[in-house]
Amino acid sequence: MKQILLILFVIVLSGGCNNYKRKEVHRQDVSAQIRMKKEKFDFSFTPQVKHAKGFSIEVKNGFKEITVYNPWKKDIVLKKYILISQECEVPDDIPENVFYVKTPVKSVALFSNSHIGSFAELGLLDKIVGLTRANRIYNNNLQSRFNKGSLPNLGGAHNTNLDIEKIVELAPELIILSALNEVKAGETHLNKIGFNMAYALNWMESTPLGRAEWIKFIAAFFNKDLEANNFFENVESRYVKLQKMAGKLEKKSSVVMGWSYSGVWYVPGGRNYMVNYLRDAGANYFLLADTTRGSIPMSVESVMDHCSEADIWLSPGQSKSLKEIENADHIYTQFKAYRNGDVYNIYKLLSLSGGSDWWETAPIRPDLVLKDLIKVFHPEILPQDTTYFISKLQ
């Protein structure tokens, strides 16, 4: 069955606009190779990327060019996307790292739940025909479709165990995924048989606003640039206002973050996006001066040495109660934050299947996250407000 579907899919591709051969990567500007026979796409709005470092958008003569940069290799382009209208024709010869995509895209498969919020905000949930970890969704619309059997699960976390046969059957016009530091075999196979793979690397951004701005990347494939820009500007304005308010505060709560996994506590480095949240919310953290973007492995004892007297404990793994923390290891009860009951986690909005809205909506709503943190660190500032994503463990 799998072979039959694959053959049919290749036949369909051979007769349509995706009929092309891939060549080796060329270093010259890809736009010089474009040979479109029709130029009917009128772009009335040019999106500007202000905070995100991982991608850029340019509007050229009848098309949009999106460049996604390799976050692990400085000044190296990971992929380029040439967005054209449905009336345009796709060239026969296309470089290895370039994808031509006809817009607006009519169907998409998601390989990361972190992009669900963008689709919900832009009114594009109906374009999603399948996604990985579909059994762990928070969004009510998608959860209902999954429960009814109309939204298939396409694989596990981090693009593992991809259901290639189902993906071929669905034939989405675009696959949006988050690349890790290596390309999985399933991704390579989907690329080779002709799928357009859009690498949305919002998770590699070091600032909350940089992460949120990737909504513009997704919007570009659906001609929703203006809507995404207006949404982001509102989020940015609210975020900056909250940031300035917190910056005037003299009293700063100290914070310990994270959890120990098999004896190793991965603490976020000083340039990690979560630490930038702490910085903007007016909190003290023992690695604020550090320059690490990722996480730093430490022993539990070392974390205790630095943070045992921290006022607040944030994100203690999967724990949803103080009792769970105590049962995991008695050493955790030695933290001042635990003794005082000042422990908070990100699971206030949780579906029955275990899906958390933190992973779906928080990436595009850093203003709400910052407001939550200010409420936790400085409860006197926003006395009438309640938190949205974060809750205090009981």
N, C-alpha and C positions, 0 to 999 in steps of 0.2 A: 504493500500500500504506500509506504513511504517513497519507494522508487517511482511509482506511478505519479504521485503528486508532484515530485520533484521534476519529472520529465514534462508534465503539463505546465508547471510553473516556468520552466526554461523556454518552452514553446511560446507562452504568452509574452515573455520578455523579448524574445527574438523578433516579435512582430510589432513592438511598441517603441516608445521613446527611450527605453532603457537598454537599447541595443548598442552596446559599446564594448571596447576592449580596454583593459587597464595596462598602462605602460609603467616604466620605472618613474620614480619621483623626479620631477624637473625642478630646478631651483629658480628659474625665471618666473616672473609674474604670470600667474595663471590666466589673468584677464586677457593677456596677449594672444591666448590660444582659442578664445571664444569665437565661434563662427555661427552665430544665430541667424537664421534666415528671416525671422520675424521679430520685431521689437515693438510689441504692443503694450508692454507693461509700464504704466505710468506711476512712478512712486511719488506720491504727494507729500510723504513725510520721511525724513531721514533720522533714525534713532541715534542718540549719542550715548556712548558707554562711558560713564564717569568713574565708577568705583571698581568694577570687576577688572581683573588683570588677565583673565584667561581667554577672552575672546574680543573680537572687534567686528563692527559691521560697517560696510561701505556701500553706498548706493552709486552705481556707475551707469553706463549708457544702456538702460533697459533691463538691468538686473541688479540684484543685491549679492554682495560677496561677503560671506562670514568666514573669518579665520579663527580657528581654535588653536591656541598655543600649547606646546608640550610643557606641562608643569614640572617635569622631572629633568628636562634638558633646556637650558636657557637659550632663548632666541631661536628655537626650533619650532616650526609649524607642525602641529599634529595632524590637522585636517583642514581642508577648505571646502566651503559649500557655495555653489553658485545657484542662487534662487532665481528661477525664471517663471514666466507665466505659463498657463496651460497651452497657449497658442504657439509658444516657442518650440524649436526643435533642438534635440540634444545632439551634440557632436559625436562622431564615431570614435575618435581617439581621445581618451581622457587619462590624465596622469594618475598614478597609483593612489595618491592621498587626496583626490578631489572627487566630490560628489555633486552631480547636477540634480536639483530637486525642483519639480514643478509645483508651484504654489497657486492657491492654497492647498495644502496637504489634506486629503480626505480621510485618511485612516492612519493610526499610529499604534505601535506597541511600546509600552514603557517597561524598561528594565530597572527602574528605581522608583520607589514610592515618593522620593523627595521632590519629584516634579508634579505630583498630583495637584498640589496647591496652585501651581501656575495654570494648569488646565481648568481647574474649578473657577479661578478668578477671571479667566478669559472666556468663559462660557464654551469650553471645548471638550467637556467630559464625554460627549457623544462620539468624539473622534477616536477615543481609546477602544481598541478592539481586543486587547489582551495585555496582561502585565505579569511580571514575576512577583512572587509572594502575594498573589491575589487573595490568599486566605488570611492575610494580616492587614486588611485595609481598614481605615477609619472612616473615610468619606462615605456618607450614607448612600449616595447615588450609586457609586461603584460597588459598594458592599451588597446592595440589593440586586444588582445585575449579576454579581458572582453567585449569590445564593440561589438565583433563578436559573443558573447555568448558561447565561448569555454572555458572560465575561470569563474566558478561560484563564487558568493559571499557566504561565509559560516557563516557570522554572523557580529556582531557589535564590537565596541571597547572593549577591556578588556575581550574578550571571552564571551560577553553577546549575548543572543538570537542565540545561535549556531544552525545551521540547521543540526540536527543529521541525519535526513533521507538522505539528500544530501551527507553528509560525508560517511555514510554507503554505499551509491550507488557508490561513487568514490573509496572507499576502498583503501586509500593511505597507503603505507607501513610504513610511518612515519608521525607523526604530530609534528611540531615544534611550541612551544608556550612559552610565558613569564609568569611565575607564579607571581601573586600578593601576598598579605599577606594572602590570603585565596584561596582555590580551589573551583572553580565554579561547580555547579551541573552538567553542561554539560560535563566538563572535567572528573569528576568522572565516569559518565555514559560511556563515550568513553573508559576510562581505563578498566572498568569492562567487556565490550564486546570484549576486546582483542586488542585494538589499541596500538601501540607503541607511547608513549608520550615523546618527547624529550624537556626537560625544558632548554631553552637557556636564562640565566639570565644576559645578557650583560648589561642591564639597571641598575643593582645593583652595578656595578663596580664604584669605586670612581675616577679612573683615565681614561683619554681618551685612552691611549694605552691599558689599561686593557679591556675596552669595545671593542676596535677593535680586540683584540686577540681572541675573541669568533668566529671569522671566522674559527679558527682551530677546534673548536667544531663541527661546521656544516660540515666542510670538511671531518672529520673523517668518517662520515656516507656514504660518496661517494668515499672513497679512493683517496681523493684529498689533502692529508696531505702535500706533498711536494710543491704543487702549493700554498697552503695557507701559508705555512711557508715562501716561497720566497717572496710572496706578502707582508706579514706582516713585514718582515725584511726591505724591501724597504721603507715601510711607517714609520717604527720606525726610520730608519736612517735619513729620511728627517725631521721627527718631532724633534728629538734630535738636529739636526743642527739648526733648527729654534729656538728651546728653548734656546740654548747656545747664539745665536745671540741676542735674546731679553733680556737675562740675563745680558748683558753687558751695557744695556742702563740705564742711570741715571734718565732721565725724565720719569715719570710714570703717565699716565692719570688715573683719578679716575672714577669709573664706578658704576652706579646703574642698577640693573637687575630686570626684572619681571614686574608684573602687578597686579592690585587689582581685586579680584573676590568677589563680594557681600560684599565689605568693608574689605576684608582680603587680605593682600599682602603677598604672600609666597616667601620669599627671600631665595636663596640657601645658605646652611650652608658652613662653611669654608672648609669642606672636600668633598663637592659636586663636581662631575666631571666638571661642568661648571666653578666653582671657581678655580679648578686646571688649566683649560684653561686660566683663567685670570692671574693666578700666572705665568704660563709658558710664557704668552704673554707680561709680564712686565707691568701689570696694578695694580692700587691700588683699594682695595675693603674693605669696613668697617668691614667685617667679616673674613678677611684672617686668623686671629689667632683662630677663632672658630673651634671646632672639630666635628661639626654636619655634617653627611653625607647627610642627606635629606634636606628638606626645613623647614624654621622657619616662622610660621604665625606672621604677624605684622600688625598693623593698618597703614593706609595711612599716618596719621599724624606722626607716629613714623618713617616711612621710610623718610618722608620729613625732619624730624629733623636730620637724619643721612646723607642723600644723596641729599638734595635739590641743593647743589653746585657741584654735580658730573659732570665731564666733558662730559661723554658719557652715554647714556641710551641705554641699550641692551635688546632686546626681550620684547617689550611692548605688551604682549598678542598676539591677532590676528590682531593688528593694522597694516595697510599697507600704512597709510599716516598720516601726522601731523594733518590733519583736523579730522580724525577719533579719534585721541587722545583727541583733544579739545572737540569734540562732546560728548565723553564718560563722561568727568567730567572736569570742568574748573580748578580744583585744579591741574591737571597734567601740566597745562601751567606755573605753578610756578617753575618747575624744570629748572635749568640753562641749562641743555642739550636740553630741549625742546625749550627754548627761542633762543638758538644759532643754532638750527636745527641739533644737533648732536645726532640723534636718529636712531638706526639701528635695523633691524629685519631679520629673517632667511628665508624669502620667496622670494628670488631672483629667484629660480628655482621652478616654480609652474605650475601645469597642469591646464587645463580648468576645470577639475572636483574638483580642490582644493587639489590635492596631492602635497606634498612638498618633494623635493629630500633631504632636511635636515633630514627627518626621515628615508630615505632609504639608501642613500650613506654616509652621514656624520658619522654614527656609525663606518664605517670601514676606513674612510679617515680623521683621526684626524689631519694629516699633512696639509690638505687643510683648515680645520677649524682654526687651529693655524695660518696659513698664513693669512687667512681673518682677524683674530683678531689683528695680528701685523699690518696689513695694516690700520685697523681702529684706533688703539691706537697710532701708530707711522708711519703715512703716508710718512714721509720723508725717511724711511728705504727701502721701496719697491716702488719707484716712478713709475716704468714702469708696475707694476703688477695691475691686477684688482681682486676684490673679486670673490669668486666662489659661496658661499651659502648666504652670508650676503649682504644686500643692505641698503643704506641710504634712510630714508623716506623723501618724498617731501611734 
